[in-house]
């Protein structure tokens, strides 16, 4: 069974440019989460999808970040325009049920904004 | 805001020794989980302990939970070089189901 896959693994962009990160969850997992880790600090929650609906987007930093989940399958996280402080590793995770506890993580997308 | 906070930030031990790291949190929880991240990889779930449990074992891992002190510990016994990784605690709040992570403990096991 394929795990959570994320693309790209690393992206380097200039400040002001746009980047789109993609996450493919484990097949059949309704719950999809985005997290971010900046500069070795804590891993912070960004948002949570249940199927195609945003269940909780309380962690989204500002309106430069837009997350979508087309048809309840893969998800994209777009940063537009990117700022220096957006640099970090963006993790996607999925789970079968909301209260199951365990999340299955992808390997992350490292974003470097110059 | 950060819910879980690991201590120490970094730990270096000799192969065969035990490694202990701690996690403190702030609000009431449904469960507490530990994850491992090898360099450049994703987080891997290690163990989950529920709020009504006090201790749990999985292979060489032992987790304790003290809800009165809002703290947990992870013990790795007989460490191996392959245990070199960052370890994160994550709490699922009783009023807020999403997982909140700390900044992690970086463990280096020397051969």
Boltz contact constraints between the chains, C-beta under 6 A:
constraints:
  - contact:
      token1: [A, 41]
      token2: [B, 103]
      max_distance: 6.0
  - contact:
      token1: [A, 42]
      token2: [B, 2]
      max_distance: 6.0
  - contact:
      token1: [A, 42]
      token2: [B, 101]
      max_distance: 6.0
  - contact:
      token1: [A, 42]
      token2: [B, 102]
      max_distance: 6.0
  - contact:
      token1: [A, 42]
      token2: [B, 103]
      max_distance: 6.0
  - contact:
      token1: [A, 43]
      token2: [B, 101]
      max_distance: 6.0
  - contact:
      token1: [A, 45]
      token2: [B, 98]
      max_distance: 6.0
  - contact:
      token1: [A, 101]
      token2: [B, 31]
      max_distance: 6.0
  - contact:
      token1: [A, 101]
      token2: [B, 48]
      max_distance: 6.0
  - contact:
      token1: [A, 102]
      token2: [B, 45]
      max_distance: 6.0
  - contact:
      token1: [A, 105]
      token2: [B, 42]
      max_distance: 6.0
  - contact:
      token1: [A, 105]
      token2: [B, 43]
      max_distance: 6.0
  - contact:
      token1: [A, 106]
      token2: [B, 42]
      max_distance: 6.0
  - contact:
      token1: [A, 107]
      token2: [B, 41]
      max_distance: 6.0
  - contact:
      token1: [A, 107]
      token2: [B, 42]
      max_distance: 6.0
